[in-house]
Amino acid sequence: MTGWIIKLSLSLLLISCSPATERPVHTSKTASKDSIIGSDVVEKDSLKEATDFLFGELKSLVDLKIIDKKKSDKLAVILTAVKVEFINTEGSRKEAFLIVHKEVASQVRSIFKEIADSGFVIDKIEPMSKYKWSDDSSMVYNNTSCFNYRLVSGTRSMSKHAYGLALDINPFWNPFVSGKRVSPKGAKYDITKNGTIHRKALIYKLFIKNGWKWGGDWIPYQDYQHFFNDKIKVKTF
């Protein structure tokens, strides 16, 4: 009888000491599901943030009577807000929204990531509503921008900016130059300065590679800040 009790005790001891790996593990499945749910939430939050930014900027145009609600609704169909990365003058990596044409959104995001990775400096990317949609004011403060519903300066033709198909990058460092006239006033074009665009710069090569054109190649004047895409056709409205 005593021997039987000893054998039973040893059997129970062996069972209790069995490796934990032999038991079913459900934690990995739960973690994976939670991770997926978390990713979906972040994606939805990012989409909402981008949508809110776009409609907020369009509303400011309507409020300032630059466009009407009907035109705002048409623009909302072709535009999107894309969050881009950039290195600021303090060397910090930042993110900000640019409003662009939907068909160039992924291109713009990719190009800005590459130039950020390279260390190319962008002074600031701020909403155009902060400058009441004044191109002159935005340029003076060296603000990088894309969409702005406006005419080409000095003409009655709609700018590519009006459809999110043109970018002005570091405009105070990359001014418009026509002979002795420089805009914005007081700007200086110095290709040795980080953040300046020239033909040997990575930013120039990336935009050209992706089918964009550069205002710095124009003759007899140059618009060094200006990249534009003329392959995507849009109706004027």
Secondary structure, DSSP 8 states (H G I E B T S, - for coil): -HHHHHHHHHHHHHHHTS-GGGS---HHHHHHHHHHHHHHHHHHHHHHHHHHHHHHHHHHHHHTTSS-HHHHHHHHHHEEEEEEEEE-TTS-EEEEEEEEEGGGHHHHHHHHHHHHHHT-B--B---GGGGTT-HHHHHHTTB-B-----B-TTSSSB-GGGGT-EEE-STTTS-EEETTEEESTT----TTSTT---TTSHHHHHHHHTT-EEGGG-SSSEETTEEE--SS-----
